[in-house]
Amino acid sequence: MELRSVLSKKKQFERNRIDRIENRITARTTVTFPDASDMLEANRLQSETLLYPMDALVLAAAEAVDATLVSFDSELLDHGAKQPADVV
């Protein structure tokens, strides 16, 4: 959802291009879903850092599965996410 929002609103990409990008990414990644422990960790992290709730949840979920979180978001990058260029 975040990817679609950024590509459509910020980058002004057309829907067709967004769909192609999303399909390429999902074909090469494992999608995980937050569970209750991720929610608790996100709450703790948000309390300490005052990150946006969704950012805290994304960070907590990535940490829980020992995944590399890739983002352009400066706040996520400040808290451990990697730039796309760093992992390509």
N, C-alpha and C positions, 0 to 999 in steps of 0.2 A: 504494500500500500504506500509506504514511504517513497519507494522508487518511482512509482507511477505519479505521485504528487509532485515530486521534484522535477521529473522530466516534463510533465505537462504544464505545471504552473511556472516554475522557475526557468526552465530551459525552452519552454514553448514548443516541444516536439509534438509532431502529429501522432495520433493514436496508432497508426500502422507502425511507425518507427518504435514507439514505446512497446508495443506488443512483441516486435522482433527482438528488442533488447531484453525484455523480460523472459522470453522463451530461451534465449541464449544463456542467460544467467541460471535459470531454473534447471536447465539441462545439465549444468556443470556443478551444481551445488546440492547440498542436503538441506532441506527445509526442516526446521525444528519449531516446536510450539512451546511456549512457556507453561510451566506447571506451578503448583502452589508454592513450592520452595523458591522458584524464580520470582514470584510476586513478593515474597517476604524479603528476599535479597534486594530486589528493586526498591522496595520501600526503605530499607536501610540505606542503600546507596543514595537515593533521592534526599533522604533526611540529612545525610552528611554533605552532599554536594550541591543541593538545590537544582539539580538537573531537571529538565522537563520530565514528567512521569514516563512518557513513551521512551525517551532516551535511556532512562534508568532501567526500564524493562528490557530493552534491546541489549544493553550492556550486560545485565544480569543473565539473560538467556544465553548469550554468546559465551560468557564465562563458564556457565554451568556445563556446557558441552565441549569446553576447551577449544572453541572455534575462533578463528581470526575474523574480527568484525571489520568490514571494509566500508568506508563512508567518506563523503565529502564534508560532512557536518563538522564544523570546527569544535563544538563542544564534545562530540563523541571522540574526535581525534585527540583532544586534550585529556581524555580519560581512557586511552588505550586502543582506540580504533586505528586502523591503518588506511593510508591513502590508497586509492585504486592503483596508482602507478607503482606503489611499493610491492604489490603482490602479482602484478601482471608479468 
